[in-house]
Amino acid sequence: MTQKPNLRIPGPTPVPQDVLDAVAGPMVNHRGREFAALVKRVAERLKDFYQTGQDVLTLTCSGTGGLEAAVVSTLSPGDKVLAVTIGSFGERFASIAETYGARVSPLAYEWGQAARAEDVRRAIEDEPDIKAVLVTHNETSTGVTNPLEEIARVVRKADKLLLVDAVSSLGAIPLCMDDWGLDAVVTGSQKGWMVPPGLAFVALSDRGWKAYETAKMPRFYLDLGRHRDSLAKGQTPWTPALSIFFGLDVALERMTDEGMEAIFARHARIGRYTREGVKALGLELFCQDERYASDTVTAVKCPEGVEVSALRTLMEDEYNVVLAGGQGKLSGKIFRIGHLGLVEEDDIRQALDALARALPKAGYTPSMAR
C-alpha cells in the first residue's frame, strides 16, 4: 500500500481514519428521523466551538459559498462596506460583496502585514455611511492572523455590522463570537474540522438577523433564513452532502473529547514549533510581525536561487511531503506549511527534516545558525 503523503497544506487537511470510515457510510433519508437527530447534534456541538448561543447553520458548499451567504443575507445593493484586506482571501471577500452591488471601500495592507484596529476606526470615522466591515480572521495566503478581537471592539463601538471569514481559524485558534460581538462568522469543513471539503458553517448574531430582514441582495440557495427554518425541523432546505455530515459528526465528537482549550494550545504549540524550525533552516517568515503569525499556516519566503515549484515537486516526489505554493502575486515567491486540524509535532518534524534535505538539492544550502 502506498504511504499516505504528509499533507502540509492549509486545506484540505488530513482526515482521521474514523472520520473517513464514517464518510463511507450508507445513505439515509435526508428528511427522516435519523438525519434530523444528526443535524441537531452537529448544530449544538458547533455552537460550543463558535462560543455562541446562536444557531450555527450548515450549508452544502465550500467556505466561499458560506461567505457569499453571509453577504447576501445581511446586505443590499448600494450598501457601503469597509473591506479589510491583508491577502488573497480578504480580496475575495471584498469581491463577493462588490459582485452583488455593494459599494466596497478597501482598507488594504501590504501582504504580510496584519490589520490595525486604529486604522479601522479612522476609516469608519472618515466614511460614516459604512454599514458593514468585512475582515478575514486568519489570512491563509500570507500566514497572518488579524487581531480580530481588537478590530471587533472598534466596529462594535461604531455600531457597524462585522462579517468575519473564519474559514482557516475557527476550530483551531480562539474565536468568541458572542463575547467579541461578531455578526456573521463563516468557516469550512476542510480546515480545522478534519473533514473532507463540502460543508460551510455560518452563524449570525441578533444584529445579523435583524439585517437579514431588510437585506435585498438576490439570494436563493444561500438564503440563511431558509437554512434557519429548516434546522428547526431537523432538515436542510436543499439536498445535503450526507457523507460529509456523517464525517463531521465523528470529527466533532473527537474535538469535544480533546477539548477546545487543548485544541487551541496544540495549535499554538505547533505553530511556534513550525516557525522556529523554519528559522533554524535559515529561512525567513513572510509574516512581517511574528506577533501576528498564524498558528494554522506558516508562509515562508523562498530563498534566492530556488524555484518554489521545483522545491515543492522535490518534496513530494522524494520525501512524500506536500507543501502549498503562493497565491496570486505571491506565486513563485513563497511556500506554505499547513499545520491545522489533524496535526502533531511529529508531522511538522518530518516536514522540516525533508525540507532540510531538499533545499540543497534545489540549489540552496540553509544556514543552521540560530
Summary of the structure (lengths in Angstrom):
residues: 370
radius of gyration: 20.6
end to end distance: 39.6
largest distance: 61.9
contacts: 1345
relative contact order: 0.18
helix: 44%
strand: 18%
